[in-house]
Structure formats: structure tokens, C-alpha cells
Amino acid sequence: MKNLTLSVKGMHCTACAFNIEDAIKNIKGVNSCRVNYANEKIYVDFDEMQTDVESFNKKIKPLGYGIVQEHQDHGHHHETPPIKVLFIVPISILIFILMIWDTLSNIFMKLPQIMLPDMLMTYVLFIIASISLFWVGIPYLRAIYTFIKYKKANMDTLIGIGTLTAYLYSLAILFLPKLSSNIAQYTYFDATIVVLGFITLGKYLEAKAKSKTGDAIKKLLGMQAKTALIEKNGDVIEIQIEEVKIGDIIIVKPGSKIPVDGVIIDGSSSIDESAITGESVFVDKKTGDQVIGGTINKNGILKFKAEKVGTDTMLSHIIKTVEEAQGSKAPIQKLADKIAHVFVPTVLIISFTTLAVWTILGHFTYGLIAFTGILVIACPCALGLATPTAVIVASGKGAQNGILIKDAQSLENLNKIDTLVIDKTGTITNGTPSVTDIISDDIIASLEIIGSLENNSEHPLAYAIVKKAKEGKVDFKKVKDFEIIPGKGLMGKIENKLYQAGNITMLNELKIDYDQKLIEKLTKEGKTPIFLVSNKNILATFALADTIKDNIKDTVATLHKMGIKIIMLTGDNKNTADFIARSAGIDQVFAQILPHEKASEIKKLQESGKLVAMVGDGVNDAPALAQADIGIAMSTGTDIAIETSSITLLKGDFSKVLQAIKLSKKTMRTIKQNLFWAFVYNIIGIPVAAGLLYPFYHTMLNPMFAGAAMAFSSVSVVTNSLRLKSVKL
């Protein structure tokens, strides 16, 4: 059996994904097929002795879809070109306003009518409607063809039938006055334009959000080094990353990316692993230590042996995990598309049956009025507006409050979550170390000495100490014979007296006694002790740690009141993680977790029936953000974390999670109300349009009123969505 991931073009709605799935599943030799509308991929498991990719393509091509080669740019093939949006949307809004005004001026005589010559206006609308239908509306016309030939229906089918019928009916009235003299002389070119305009805008906004799903993978790939310096027969040569083999001896200069995973055989340095682990503190490495591809060598020259290359490196593993998590998500099956499967054939059956009944009764004109009225009133303008308008307003409201939302599905999922998984560094904590304790008989004097020494170093812990010294407004002294002791600390002379500053390894080497209980206490609190020493005496102990953000405790407490369980996942050590979790009031901690393990921990929670949201900010969080039901990124984090997520919180403010949940609940309520109003007009309007009132009042519903009902349903939906602007978060 062979597993393949293929890119597909031509999908316009979630029903398309089901159509492709059905077609490929029925091919002999296909074991399973899954189509993801969100990332436009087909995941297929098949026997290559019985079938191949060409067979899949032949099967779906008549339905209007096609498989594209991986090297082609398939990220935007479904996106409505901006030129179509720029053409139809402004015209639609203008015509929509004129439609409403015209209807209202007929009801309320006090309103002045817009004085435009009727025939001139009709011809202008005919030209615009023709361009709109046969240029912008091509996907919808194609949907009618697919429906007729393959009996596959979706929302596009109904939009196509509704707009085409309104257009053809109007065409008959305009150009065949003798044939249409007995029916209502009202054209629906305006309805054709408005429906296509609003639907096009909704599709364009959805496409814009979807097109970014592939960017995260591209950026992850961009983190890989392009070349590597390898030692061969005494020479150092530069080769492409693809040419690196296991066992090659690689040299990495300061400031360069480490190309692949391996083990150091010579040299020592500080490595910035934040891109992979998310931890802000640089890691000191020496001979025998492991290095990870994609991380950055900060100061020393390193020589290491390649152990994992190509798809086996940790970075490649992260890329694969993100791809799998994005692909494993079920297509967003919107309520409107579910209804379309039943709604489209039902509306067609009702409209054709009505036409037939009236014709049999000898009233073909009434039948034609009823047929057109049903399709116009059933035309899903309000249905098409129900979700996009609420999402557009909610997105604007969110942006004003520092919450960036990608799509309606994000809001829907956030509304239901019961478990919130959070990363530690940069999410709960500030992401940079700072001095938390100073234990010394003379704090100012100790700060002055250690500040002067550390001012010569580029280590992140040195920056934290220098910052503390500057806050204490101490005077920096001149340092002579300054020297960095890799992995241990540094030393130098101030006023001819030798001072050393470093970690516990340095103390052990100098055989200096220290307070073990104090060190244990600091370590349990997740703090790193740095000692200032002179003449084998400890002058001061400095504790450094990544501190929690100010509003974390209150936010966690409020989330608990909402019934949400909070779990922390971190690559950091257990002591640090436990102390931070206790300080913040977090329920559960998973420490020393590798990037790909974060995603599998979330998968376990999902398998136990939990609906999980993940908050993170690093590349290491990308697989977990993609795996979670909803990914929430801090904007202070990496672009990859932001693009893999569904929601981004600006300024790295964790308390905005609460506001996002509140906005989600309000938006979902609005969308449900919108869908209700959209259908009320159809449920009442379709029987009336069919002639339900004729036995009582001897009158048919003029298609003009069907158009008005459709317009009013749209007005009620838009007005309801605009109420979200005044919601307090």
C-alpha cells in the first residue's frame, strides 16, 4: 500500500471536499481517502498495483477539480482574484442600497423616489449582470452543470440556479416583450448582481485566511541551513545541506546556523536553541553534547559529527508533525453546506412541481411567476451573508481589542473548549531571565563588581545582571585580564584584585564550600544561582529566573470559574515548571517535553474527549498549535507560531484569551440568529411564492416581493451582525 498527500485545485466549498472524497473512494484499489478543504490536500492510501494518481485525476476532472504538482504554486488557485472583488463588491453595495430604498419608497410614500429613467437603468443593470454572471459567476454556472450531469449539489449549485433563473427571466422581459406581456414586468438583474457580490466577498475573505496555512511550512523550511562546512582530507569545503551524510565532520563558525543534528567532538559555545525549544536562555555546549539543526551558534567555533540528516533531523520532524496535524483536521462542515445537500434538490423539486401543477391547471403564466418567485426567494443571499458578516464584524471588534481571528471555525471551537494548554516561556513568563534574589552582606558593592565583570560578556544571564546593576545605579569599574571560562563563568581583575563569577561547576572546581540548602531552595523555585567569588570566598549569590507576567494569576482564576482546565507544557526542567505552575495556579504540568511530544500530548487529551485550545509562541509550539482544536499564538512569538494558529493575541497579553472566548460566544450566538432569520424568509416565502395564498386572495406573490423579501432577509442579517460592534469584552 502507498500513502500519498496530493494538492487539489478547484474546490469552492466544503461540499466539494465530500464530492472528491466520494469519487476517489469508489476507485478500485483505494483503501482510504480523506480530503481537507482547509489546506486543499487529498490524503490517499492505495494499492499502486491497481491504481495511480492519473486515475484519481481522471475521476475528479469531470467534476471540475484537478490534482496539481507539488512544485506548482497551489496556495492560491481557489482564491477569487482581487480584480473580480474590486469590480463586483462596490457595485453590489450601491445596487443593494438602491434596491432597499426603492422598496421602502413604494411602502412609505414620504420617502423621495430616486429619479432614474427606468429603461436606461434596466439596460445598465443588464450589462453589469451579464458581466457579473458570465465572469464572476463562472464557478456557480459550472456547479449547475455538475449538478445536472453528476447529481452532486452544494451551495454553489443553488447560487448558480437562483442567479441564472433571475437573469434569464429578466432577459425574457427585456428582449421578448410580446412573449412576456402577460407576466409581471419586473427584472431581477439587480438581484443577480447583489447575490454574486456578497457571496464573492465572503469567498474572498475565506480564501485570504486559508491561503496562509501553507506559509508556516514554508517558514519552517526556511529555518534550515542551505549549506554546511565539512572537513574532508584535511580541507574544509562547503557543500549543500542535501549532500551531508551521517558521520561527516561539520564545522560551525560563530553566528552561523547548525545545519543538522549531531554530537560535538571539539570546541565549546553558547547555542541559541529558542527557535526549536522556545527557551530564551542560551545553552552552554561542550565536547560530547548534542546539537540540533536549525539552532544558532553564538560565540565559539564548534566541530561536530553529523548523526541525523535529511528527514531525520528534529526540525524535519517538527515540519512533518505540523503537516500531519493540519491535514488530520476534518473539513469545516458549515451548517449552510449541510443544509444545501437537502435544500437544493428540495427547492428544485418544489419549483418544477409548482410550474407543472399551474400549467396543468391552465395557468402557465402563474406557473412561471411561481417558479421564478420560489428560486428568487430561495436564493441564499442571507444564507451567504449569515456567517461572513458576523465574522467580519467580530474580527474588527477583536482587532480593536488586540485579538486577531483567522476564520469562523476558530470562533466556533473557542466557544466550546474545556481544556487550555499553555506553553511556559513567553506565554506565562516574560521570556527573558531577570535577577530575582541577591544574597550578600553588601548588595551595592557586589552589584558593582559583578556588573563590571558581566558588562564584558554577551551571555543572556550577563545581560540580566548588567540590567540589575544599572537599575541600582552603580558605577562600572575598569576590568583587566578579563577571561570567559566556557560553561562555567568568567573572571577578571578590578583594582588589581581577582574576581570570579560563575555557576556551581565553577565553585566545585575551585573547591569552595556553599550553602547546599540555599541552592536546593533556589533550584526548586526554578532559579539559576550565579556566585561572585574572590580569594575562595563567596561574596554574593545572585538568583536568576524567567518571571511570570503580572496578570497571569487573575486570568487563570477566571478561566477556572468558566470550567476550563489549564495544563502547562514546557521543554524546561521539572523544578522550574512546577514552581511557575504553583505561582500561577495551573492545574497540571508536563515538563521536559520535546516539540513533537507537545503535539502528541494534545492528541491524547483529544482522544480522551477533551476540546483543546493551545496557547504558544515558539516554533516548538507550531505542531501543538496545529494539532489543537484551536491554536492561539502570542504575537510576541515567532511568525511560524502565529501562522500555524487560528487566533493571535497582540502584545503577548495572556488575559486576552478571556476576551477571545467571550467574543466567540457572542459571535456564535449571532451566527445562529442570522441563520434562523435567513431561513424564516425561505420557510414562509417558498409556499407563498408557490401560490399558497391564491385560493384565499386570488393573487400570486409578485416576484418583486420575493426579491424584497430576499433583500429584507439580508438587511436583518447584516443589522444583527452589526450589533456585535457594541459588545463589551
TAZI-V177966 format. One record per backbone hydrogen bond with DSSP energy under -1.0 kcal/mol. NH is the residue of the N-H (numbers start at 0). CO is the residue of the C=O. E is the energy in kcal/mol with one decimal. If there is no record, write none. Layout:
((NH,CO,E) (NH,CO,E))
This chain:
((1,45,-3.3) (3,43,-2.6) (5,41,-2.9) (7,39,-2.1) (8,65,-3.2) (15,12,-1.3) (17,13,-1.3) (18,14,-2.1) (19,15,-2.4) (20,16,-2.4) (21,17,-2.6) (22,18,-2.0) (23,19,-2.5) (24,20,-2.6) (25,21,-1.2) (26,23,-1.8) (29,26,-1.8) (30,44,-2.7) (31,44,-1.6) (33,42,-2.3) (35,40,-2.8) (40,35,-1.4) (41,5,-3.2) (42,33,-3.5) (43,3,-2.5) (44,31,-2.7) (45,1,-2.5) (46,28,-2.5) (49,46,-1.6) (50,46,-1.8) (55,51,-1.4) (56,52,-2.4) (57,53,-2.3) (58,54,-1.8) (59,55,-1.9) (60,56,-1.9) (63,60,-2.0) (64,59,-1.8) (65,8,-1.8) (67,6,-2.3) (71,68,-1.4) (73,71,-1.3) (78,75,-1.1) (83,80,-1.3) (84,80,-1.4) (85,81,-3.2) (86,82,-1.5) (87,83,-2.7) (88,84,-2.3) (91,87,-2.6) (92,88,-2.3) (93,89,-2.1) (94,90,-2.7) (95,91,-2.8) (96,92,-2.1) (97,93,-2.2) (98,94,-3.0) (99,95,-2.3) (100,96,-2.5) (101,97,-2.6) (102,98,-2.2) (103,99,-2.8) (104,100,-2.6) (105,101,-1.2) (106,102,-1.2) (107,103,-3.6) (110,107,-1.7) (115,113,-1.3) (120,116,-2.6) (121,117,-2.5) (122,118,-2.4) (123,119,-2.3) (124,120,-2.6) (125,121,-2.3) (126,122,-2.1) (127,123,-2.4) (128,124,-3.2) (129,125,-2.2) (130,126,-2.2) (131,127,-2.9) (132,128,-2.9) (133,129,-2.4) (134,130,-1.0) (136,131,-2.4) (140,136,-2.0) (141,137,-2.6) (142,138,-1.4) (143,139,-1.1) (144,140,-1.6) (145,141,-2.5) (146,142,-2.1) (147,143,-2.6) (148,144,-2.7) (149,145,-3.2) (150,146,-1.4) (157,153,-1.2) (158,154,-2.3) (159,155,-2.7) (160,156,-2.8) (161,157,-2.9) (162,158,-2.5) (163,159,-2.5) (164,160,-2.6) (165,161,-2.2) (166,162,-2.1) (167,163,-3.1) (168,164,-2.8) (169,165,-1.9) (170,166,-2.3) (171,167,-2.1) (172,168,-1.8) (173,169,-2.3) (174,170,-2.9) (175,171,-2.1) (179,175,-2.0) (182,179,-1.4) (185,183,-2.0) (191,187,-2.0) (192,188,-2.1) (193,189,-2.7) (194,190,-2.5) (195,191,-1.9) (196,192,-2.5) (197,193,-2.4) (198,194,-2.2) (199,195,-2.4) (200,196,-2.0) (201,197,-2.2) (202,198,-2.5) (203,199,-2.5) (204,200,-2.4) (205,201,-2.0) (206,202,-2.7) (207,203,-2.3) (208,204,-1.7) (209,205,-2.4) (210,206,-2.4) (212,209,-2.1) (217,213,-1.9) (218,214,-2.6) (219,215,-2.2) (220,216,-2.6) (221,217,-1.8) (223,220,-1.2) (227,238,-2.5) (229,236,-3.1) (230,248,-2.8) (231,234,-3.4) (234,231,-2.3) (236,229,-2.8) (238,227,-2.8) (240,225,-2.5) (242,239,-1.7) (243,240,-1.2) (246,305,-2.8) (247,244,-2.0) (249,303,-3.4) (250,228,-2.7) (251,301,-2.6) (254,296,-3.2) (255,252,-1.9) (257,294,-3.0) (260,307,-1.3) (261,290,-2.1) (262,304,-1.8) (263,288,-2.8) (264,302,-2.9) (265,302,-1.8) (268,284,-2.2) (270,282,-2.9) (271,295,-3.0) (272,270,-1.0) (275,272,-1.3) (276,272,-3.1) (277,273,-1.3) (282,270,-2.8) (284,268,-3.6) (287,263,-2.8) (288,285,-2.3) (290,261,-2.7) (293,257,-3.0) (294,291,-1.6) (295,271,-2.0) (296,255,-2.6) (297,269,-2.7) (301,251,-2.3) (302,265,-2.5) (303,249,-2.8) (304,262,-2.6) (305,247,-2.6) (306,260,-2.5) (307,260,-1.7) (311,308,-2.0) (312,309,-1.1) (316,312,-2.0) (317,313,-2.2) (318,314,-2.4) (319,315,-2.4) (320,316,-2.3) (321,317,-2.5) (322,318,-2.3) (323,319,-2.5) (324,320,-2.6) (325,321,-2.6) (326,322,-2.1) (327,323,-1.9) (333,331,-1.4) (337,333,-1.9) (338,334,-2.5) (339,335,-1.7) (340,336,-1.1) (341,338,-1.2) (342,338,-4.0) (343,339,-2.2) (345,341,-2.0) (346,342,-2.9) (347,343,-2.3) (348,344,-2.8) (349,345,-2.8) (350,346,-2.8) (351,347,-2.6) (352,348,-2.5) (353,349,-2.6) (354,350,-2.1) (355,351,-2.3) (356,352,-2.9) (357,353,-2.5) (358,354,-1.9) (359,355,-2.5) (360,356,-2.1) (361,358,-1.4) (362,357,-3.3) (366,362,-2.2) (367,363,-2.6) (368,364,-2.5) (369,365,-2.9) (370,366,-3.0) (371,367,-2.6) (372,368,-2.9) (373,369,-2.9) (374,370,-2.0) (375,371,-2.7) (376,372,-2.9) (377,373,-2.2) (380,378,-2.5) (383,379,-2.4) (384,380,-1.5) (385,381,-1.9) (388,384,-2.2) (390,386,-2.5) (391,387,-3.0) (392,388,-2.5) (393,389,-2.7) (394,390,-2.8) (395,391,-2.1) (396,392,-2.6) (397,393,-2.9) (398,394,-2.8) (399,395,-2.0) (400,396,-1.0) (401,398,-1.6) (402,397,-3.2) (403,647,-3.3) (405,645,-2.3) (410,406,-1.2) (411,407,-2.3) (412,408,-2.6) (413,409,-2.5) (414,410,-1.4) (415,412,-1.5) (417,610,-1.9) (418,610,-1.7) (419,564,-3.3) (420,612,-3.4) (421,566,-3.2) (422,614,-2.2) (426,423,-1.4) (427,423,-1.9) (428,423,-2.2) (429,546,-2.4) (433,544,-2.3) (435,542,-2.9) (436,542,-1.3) (438,540,-3.0) (445,441,-2.4) (446,442,-2.7) (447,443,-2.1) (448,444,-2.0) (449,445,-2.8) (450,446,-2.4) (451,447,-1.6) (452,448,-2.1) (453,449,-3.0) (454,450,-1.3) (455,452,-1.8) (456,453,-1.9) (462,458,-1.8) (463,459,-1.7) (464,460,-2.0) (465,461,-2.8) (466,462,-2.4) (467,463,-1.9) (468,464,-2.4) (469,465,-2.5) (470,466,-2.1) (471,467,-1.7) (472,469,-1.3) (473,468,-1.7) (479,492,-2.9) (482,490,-2.7) (484,488,-2.8) (487,484,-2.4) (488,484,-2.6) (489,500,-2.8) (490,482,-2.6) (491,498,-2.1) (492,479,-3.3) (493,496,-2.5) (496,493,-1.4) (498,491,-2.6) (499,532,-2.8) (500,489,-2.6) (501,530,-1.9) (502,487,-2.7) (506,502,-1.5) (507,503,-2.3) (508,504,-2.0) (509,505,-2.2) (511,506,-2.3) (515,513,-1.1) (518,514,-2.0) (519,515,-2.5) (520,516,-2.3) (521,517,-2.6) (522,518,-2.7) (523,519,-2.4) (524,520,-1.2) (525,522,-1.8) (526,521,-2.7) (527,543,-3.5) (529,541,-2.9) (530,501,-3.1) (531,539,-2.7) (532,499,-3.5) (533,536,-2.1) (536,533,-1.7) (538,531,-3.0) (539,531,-1.3) (540,438,-2.2) (541,529,-3.3) (542,436,-2.6) (543,527,-2.2) (544,433,-2.3) (548,427,-3.0) (551,548,-1.1) (554,550,-2.0) (555,551,-2.7) (556,552,-2.2) (557,553,-2.2) (558,554,-2.4) (559,555,-2.0) (560,556,-1.6) (561,557,-1.2) (562,559,-1.8) (563,558,-2.2) (564,417,-2.5) (566,419,-2.6) (567,587,-2.8) (568,421,-2.5) (569,589,-2.3) (576,572,-2.3) (577,573,-3.1) (578,574,-2.2) (579,575,-2.4) (580,576,-2.6) (581,577,-2.5) (582,578,-2.3) (583,579,-1.9) (584,580,-1.5) (585,580,-2.3) (587,565,-1.5) (589,567,-3.0) (591,571,-2.3) (592,569,-2.4) (597,593,-1.5) (599,595,-1.3) (600,596,-2.3) (601,597,-1.7) (602,598,-2.1) (603,599,-2.0) (604,600,-1.8) (605,601,-2.4) (606,602,-2.6) (607,603,-1.3) (608,605,-1.7) (609,604,-2.1) (612,418,-2.6) (613,629,-2.4) (614,420,-3.1) (615,631,-2.1) (620,617,-1.2) (621,618,-1.5) (624,620,-2.9) (625,621,-2.2) (626,622,-2.3) (627,623,-2.4) (628,611,-1.2) (629,611,-1.5) (631,613,-3.8) (632,646,-3.0) (633,615,-1.8) (634,648,-2.9) (636,633,-2.2) (637,616,-3.0) (641,637,-1.9) (642,638,-2.7) (643,639,-1.8) (645,630,-2.3) (646,630,-2.3) (647,403,-2.8) (648,632,-3.2) (649,401,-2.8) (652,649,-1.5) (655,652,-1.4) (656,653,-2.0) (657,654,-1.1) (659,655,-2.5) (660,656,-2.1) (661,657,-2.2) (662,658,-2.6) (663,659,-2.2) (664,660,-2.2) (665,661,-2.1) (666,662,-2.5) (667,663,-2.5) (668,664,-1.8) (669,665,-1.9) (670,666,-2.7) (671,667,-2.2) (672,668,-2.1) (673,669,-2.7) (674,670,-2.5) (675,671,-1.9) (676,672,-2.5) (677,673,-2.7) (678,674,-1.7) (679,675,-2.1) (680,676,-1.2) (682,678,-3.4) (683,679,-2.5) (684,680,-2.6) (685,681,-2.7) (687,683,-1.3) (688,684,-3.2) (689,685,-2.0) (690,687,-1.1) (691,686,-2.0) (693,690,-1.1) (696,692,-3.0) (697,693,-2.5) (704,701,-1.9) (705,701,-1.4) (706,702,-2.5) (707,703,-2.1) (708,704,-3.1) (709,705,-2.3) (710,706,-2.5) (711,707,-3.3) (712,708,-2.4) (713,709,-1.6) (714,710,-2.3) (715,711,-2.7) (716,712,-1.8) (717,713,-2.8) (718,714,-2.9) (719,715,-2.2) (720,716,-2.1) (721,717,-2.2) (723,720,-1.8) (724,721,-1.6) (725,722,-1.3) (726,723,-1.3))
